């Protein structure tokens, strides 16, 4: 995933607009405008830290005069009691940025921690873990960023950057062959150069894909270990293979040992526990 500064800025501005509205009236009404202070990002959990770089961008957007002193970086191991960074400057600005920084970092750190634990389960295999589009609307950028920090690999960003033919597309199109030929025709007619991946549910669909070709990856949908091993033999290295559908932390190692290249897990973003972090004033 390429983190584009313009995308990060657009996310931050939308999030601040949602939170601040026409003003942080609590801070404006209780804290003197000239007051200067300092706060620390206190870790109250164990795991992998994520979102420090995003926090920098948030503080800068809220107030360019805020300064950070960073001790722990994205991807670092963290434990209860650690201080990730200090931020100093105008008190009102720190308070205005506080919740957005924490919301992002807590969830991102939870995702990075979960992803790292999955990556460790895959050690010794060639399999890499992919995220999915099962993300929080308008929060996909930080979630995918966190997967990358945790050592995972990002799948397509959305519906616009890859043609991923799944079961419903196949059924609506009238079959795998029809769907693939239509997709290839669409790309030719529109002049787009998008990668094509196809999901298969059985060996019949798999053989149709192999006959037509022209894909960057084949996705095995809900194949058990035995069927996955058989599919790997049939594909015989002609295309990278991704397993998907109901893969859990308990089963991913078994799928990897079948010889797949990728395993995609919605679990990375929809079933994680956020890490407990707190931004506390330094008196």
Secondary structure, 3 states (H helix, E strand, C coil): CCCCHHHHHHHHHHHHHHHHCCCCHHHHHHCCCCCEEEEEEEECCCEECCCHHHHHHHHHHHCCCCEEEECCCCCCEECCCCEEEEEEEEHHHHHHHHHHHHHHHHHHHHHHHHHHHHHHHCCCCCCEEECCCCCCCCCHHHHHHHHHHCCCECCCCCCCCCEEECHHHHHHHCCHHHHHHHHHHHHHHHCCCCCEEEEECCHHHHHHHHHHCCCCEEEEECCCHHHHHHHHHHHCCCCEEEEECCCCCCCHHHHHCCCCCEEECCHHHHCCCCCCEEEEECC
